[in-house]
């Protein structure tokens, strides 16, 4: 049985830096506990994360990226992190085979990317990060294949974004794919991805940039979104630091708010935010502040060395355990009852813990 997070520490007694460390440790211990029985974790993850668009892949891939961060941040943790990543990658691959149905049930036999940019980019980044902390070649053949499929598709698109799914496109997935290919290049001594990156950045500037804020749109016809931008910045700092710095400066200008008693990143730009209570991706908005944008914003602030905002966000994490206990005691459910708040999780639910684990452990990848 997972420990109630509120019992983990007395928030008022910790500094901002200690809050981040304690939460990172708590998240790792909880995923360690869950992964003692990978099949049980898979069943729980698919059940509890089913309301989310990426609920069949992110509960496996995103914690794996968190473990990679921990392994890169502390060499003593690399062996353990690699072992946990193996469990999560195997679960991810199993679920992807169910969803994509490749020939013979083998992802290595895929002939093209099948407009599955979300799944394949997520898998490829996870495989690339595994290779950063472990050189056993366990997933080498699969990594080669998925990298080839993504590179072919991006070359053919000449800067246009990948399709996330056959009927939908979110521009974030192309950033994830490009980072995965850049990491593949670094590992193999290649220089094939930089032209693809420049082509896509040029396309974004021309076709997918909000004229009022200069921020990238989340999807065709949409607006800049905080939940998208926070994660983009985490990835872009690994891919192109100058682009990440410019994006973060504009993001802060148009999305950051501080009301004293609460601060964070808005889901929508200050000048354009629609009247909304939020959705499954953003989480319920509080004065326009998005829980996802703000939680992943911890990673963005770490990536850009924004110490002041990082301290502000860490101070708010101190208040989270008591807040969750009150919600749980009141039987709080979100989005029509599709999500229940539980204080056994740091964020109140498994999907949020997966994302926070990645953000709070963010470290730069080796170049």
BADRENZA-938385 format. One record per residue (C-alpha): x, y negated, z negated; residue in one letter. Coordinates in steps of 0.5 Angstrom, whole numbers, plus 500, padded with zeros to 3 digits. Example, Ala and Ser with C-alpha at 12.3 -4.5 7.8 and 13.67 -1.06 7.14 Angstrom:
525509484A 527502486S 
//
This chain:
500500500X 503493502X 504488496X 500482496X 504477498X 502472493X 506476488X 512476491X 515469489X 513463485X 512458491X 513451487X 520454484X 523455491X 527450495X 525449503X 531453505X 529459500X 522459502X 524461509X 529466507X 524469502X 519469507X 523472512X 525478507X 518479506X 516480513X 522484514X 520489508X 513489510X 515491518X 520496515X 514499510X 509500516X 515503521X 516509516X 510512520X 510509527X 504512529X 500510524X 503503525X 501503532X 493505531X 493499525X 496494530X 491496536X 485496531X 487489528X 490486534X 485488539X 481481539X 488477542X 489477549X 496480548X 494485542X 496491546X 504489546X 505483542X 505487535X 510491538X 515487542X 515480538X 517484531X 522487535X 525480537X 525479530X 529485528X 534483534X 534476531X 536479524X 541483527X 544478531X 544473524X 548479520X 552484523X 551488517X 543489519X 545491526X 544498525X 538498521X 535493526X 536497532X 533503529X 527499528X 527496535X 527503538X 521505534X 517499536X 520499544X 517506544X 511504542X 511498547X 513503552X 507508551X 502503550X 504500557X 504506560X 497507558X 495500561X 499500567X 498507569X 505508573X 506514578X 507520574X 507516567X 514513568X 515506568X 521507572X 517509578X 514502579X 515500586X 513493585X 511488579X 503489580X 502482578X 503485571X 508479569X 506479561X 507486560X 513487564X 517480562X 515482555X 518489555X 524486559X 526481554X 525486548X 530491552X 535485553X 535483546X 536491544X 542491548X 545484545X 545488538X 546495540X 550498546X 548505546X 545505553X 538508551X 534504555X 539502560X 535505566X 528502564X 532495563X 535496570X 528497574X 524492570X 529487571X 530489579X 522488579X 522481576X 528479580X 525481587X 518478585X 521471583X 525471589X 519472593X 515467590X 520461591X 519458584X 512459584X 510463577X 509470576X 502472575X 501474568X 495479570X 492481576X 487475575X 490470571X 497466570X 500463564X 506459566X 510462559X 510469562X 515466568X 520463562X 520469559X 522473565X 527468567X 530469560X 530476560X 534476567X 539471565X 540475559X 541481564X 546477568X 550475562X 551483560X 553485567X 557479569X 552477574X 550470576X 543471580X 538468575X 540461575X 538459582X 531462580X 531458574X 532451578X 527453583X 522454578X 523448574X 522444580X 516447581X 513446574X 515439575X 511438581X 505442580X 504444573X 506438569X 501433565X 502426568X 500423561X 505426557X 510429561X 509436558X 508443562X 501445563X 499452560X 496455566X 493452572X 488446571X 489446563X 493442559X 499442555X 498447549X 501447542X 501455541X 505455548X 510450547X 512452541X 514459544X 517456550X 522451546X 524457542X 526461549X 528455553X 533453548X 536460549X 536459557X 537451558X 539447552X 538440556X 531442558X 529445551X 531438548X 527434553X 521438552X 522438544X 522431544X 516430548X 513435544X 514432538X 512425541X 505428543X 503433538X 507432532X 502429526X 504428519X 498426514X 502427508X 498433505X 498437511X 503436517X 504440524X 504441531X 497439534X 494444539X 492439544X 496432545X 494426541X 491423547X 487429550X 485433545X 478436546X 473437541X 475444539X 475448533X 480452536X 480459539X 484466538X 490463541X 491457537X 488459530X 482455527X 484447528X 485443522X 485436523X 487438530X 493442528X 494449530X 496454526X 500458531X 503452534X 505450527X 508457525X 512458531X 514451531X 518453525X 522457530X 522451535X 525446529X 530451528X 532452535X 533444536X 536443529X 530439527X 532439519X 527434517X 521438520X 523444518X 523442511X 516440512X 514446515X 517450510X 514446504X 507448507X 509455507X 510455499X 502453499X 500459504X 500465499X 495461494X 491459500X 490466503X 488468496X 482463496X 480465503X 480473502X 476472495X 471468499X 471474504X 473469510X 472471517X 475468523X 472467530X 465471529X 468476524X 473479529X 479477524X 479478517X 484474512X 488479508X 493477503X 497483504X 500479510X 504473510X 500469515X 493473513X 493478519X 498482522X 499479529X 500472525X 506476521X 509479528X 509472531X 512468524X 517474523X 520472530X 520464529X 522464522X 528469524X 530465530X 538465532X 541463538X 543469543X 550470545X 553467551X 
//
